[in-house]
Amino acid sequence: MTTLQDLRAQQTALLEQQAALAREIEAQLAAQRSAAIADIKRLMAEHGLTIADVGAGKSKKDGAAPAKESKVAAKYRDPVSGSTWSGRGLKPKWLSAAIAEGKALEDYLI
C-alpha cells in the first residue's frame, strides 16, 4: 500500500525531473539559436550583406504602416439636413424616404 508520504516523494522527484528536462530543452534551444546566428553571420559576411540589406530585422508585418481607411467622396446630398451619401452601402433613410415620395435619385446628386 502506497502512503501519502510515498506519493509526495514521487511527486517531488517527478517535479525535479520536469525542471531538469525544461533546463535541458532550454539549453538545446539556446545552442540551436547560437548556431543559426553564426550561420547567418557567416552568410552575410560571405555575400557582403548588412542588417539594412535584410530589412533591419523587421518583418513586413512589423514595419508596415497600418492600413488607412479610405474616404469615398460624397455623391448625394440632402438639401434640408446637409447629410451626404457616397453611393456605397445601404441607402440612408432620408434618401429612401425621398425616393418613396416620388423624387428621383438624380435630384440629390452633388
Residue pairs with C-beta under 8 A, 6 or more apart in sequence:
43 49
44 50
44 54
51 57
55 63
56 63
72 86
72 87
72 88
73 86
74 84
74 85
74 86
74 110
75 85
75 86
75 87
75 109
75 110
76 84
76 85
76 86
76 87
76 95
76 105
76 108
76 109
76 110
77 83
77 84
77 85
77 108
77 110
78 84
78 92
78 94
78 95
78 98
78 108
79 108
80 94
81 94
83 92
83 94
84 110
85 91
85 92
85 95
91 99
95 105
95 108
98 107
98 108
99 105
